[in-house]
Amino acid sequence: MVMAVATVAAIAVGALCCVALGLWPKAGAAVLLCATVIAQTLQTMTGSSLVGYVDELAVLVAAVVFPVRRLLIHGTLRFMAAYWCFAGYAALGIMSALMNSVPLSVWAVSGFLFLKGPLLMLGVLQIDWQRADLPRIARFGTVGVLIILVSALLNAVAPEAWNSIVGRQDVSYRLGIPSLTGIFDHPVGLASVMGMAFLAILSYRRIVERSVVSFVLLLTTGVVGILTFRRKSIASVAIVAVGSRLVLPGRRTRFVVLLAVLLPVALLIAWQPLVDVVTSTYNEYFSSVDTTARTTMTIDSARLAAAAFPLGVGLGRFGSAVASSNYSPLYEQLGYTRIYGMGPGERGGFLTDTFWPSILAETGIFGLLLYVAGLMLAVRPAWKLLRHSSHPYMQWVGTVAVAWMGQLLIESIAAPVFTGPPMFGPVFMLAGIAAAGQLSEEYYRQPYEGYAARRAYPERSGPSRIEPLRHAKVHSPGRYRGAK
């Protein structure tokens, strides 16, 4: 009786939450984003594995509620070319799983985990985002960054006490300094999020406006990111920060000259620490191939994909979280039980330290190509905003979405960032917002010149360049029915 009442109450609460999300979709999207960011921390703090599924629940809700809402209001759904690629990846994975007799409970869960980012993006894409929403998104992000920075400060003041609350392993010290985790349960989470915040603030200062507050936030997020001592995160942010400036429209001569002057100076000053980092990284991944999990799994994934050409070994059988929790029989055949960190249960902590080997081994080379193409097409609308939008906030959103995707692509070499919290939620959600914004820009046929280019060449601009959408002249509305 009690169980029945609890079930009915849970269904009623869930239905009310779905109705609330339908009534206030943009606020609901913010709540779902927070859920994807802190899911892993909640699981560590509560010790409940069920709580760890909060991010998956958020994805399911977004992928169902927002499309249903749009169908009820507009009668159509928005769609992107990226989903043809993701659908192809899913089809290959299912066929491979069936051919290799992978249980339904294994391949279905594994497939969902690899597609939860695109599903979240699909849901967010259905919301009617407007230009007026973008400053609010910037303010919401600022509040989130401030909360994380405060948590990082508390973490720095009392690292052991803080770690006893939110950490999942002992505090690691580098040069006598604790690796900060902030509100996350591992330094990797804080490093990636601070890197994303740094890139977003840097782009904001380049495109929208500069202020003392944004400069302080830029400096603080950069310092906190460095104090996590995560090499791949720091390197990815540095590479993307330089690359994003080079692809923005407008004059680049001064930036290129400044980079050419400062880069050699920076290399001379930090030469010895840089050599030490490069040497240790090389030794870790290439000198000890038989004992380094990431290198071993990368090599084995290529062998498995070749042996099981063209479909791979099946979803949930190699490199993924599901393959680890169910301990794939392939691991026993490959002798992983004898390698430290690659055994079953708690001895398999290194089995999920990769991303692309799983895609390659489970779905073959064609599945890998489709997944990569899907990610590229997911940020294609953002790229168009970056290069051509006449509105500063639109161009900023496009720039940040492309920059975040670039950061995660680099980090994915050594971490499952496209499937695990806290990284996957922000990048796919912003990509969905950028795609919705780009459809609106095309629908209203905004002039494609670019805000950065207008700043460099003010004589080419005019007051009509940044008129709000409600004053724009509509052309051929039937051509863009999905962009209403």
Protein Blocks (a to p, Z undefined) as FASTA:
>chain_A
ZZmmmmmmmmmmmmmmmmmmmmmmmlmmmmmmmmmmmmmmmmmmnopaklmmmmmmmmmm
mmmmmmmmmmmmnopacddfklmmmmmmmmmmmmmmmmnopafklmmmmmmmmmmmmmmm
mmmmmpccdfklmmmmmmmmmmmmmmmmmmmmmmmmmmmlmmmmmpcbdcddeehiacde
kjafbfklmmmmmmmmmmmmmmmmmmmogcfklmmmmmmmmmmmmmnopaklmmmmmmmm
mmmmmmpgcjfklmmmmmmmmmmmmmmmmmmmmmmmmmmmmmmmmmmmmlmmklmmmmmm
mmmmmmmpcnbnoehigopaklmmnopaklmmnopmmpghiaghjllmmmmmcfklmmmm
mnojmlmmmmmmmmmmmmmmmmmmmmmpcbfklmmmmmmmmmmmmmmmmmmmmocfklpc
cklmmmmmmmmmmmmmmmmmmmnopacebjklmmmmmmlgcfklmgcfklpccehkllmm
mlZZ
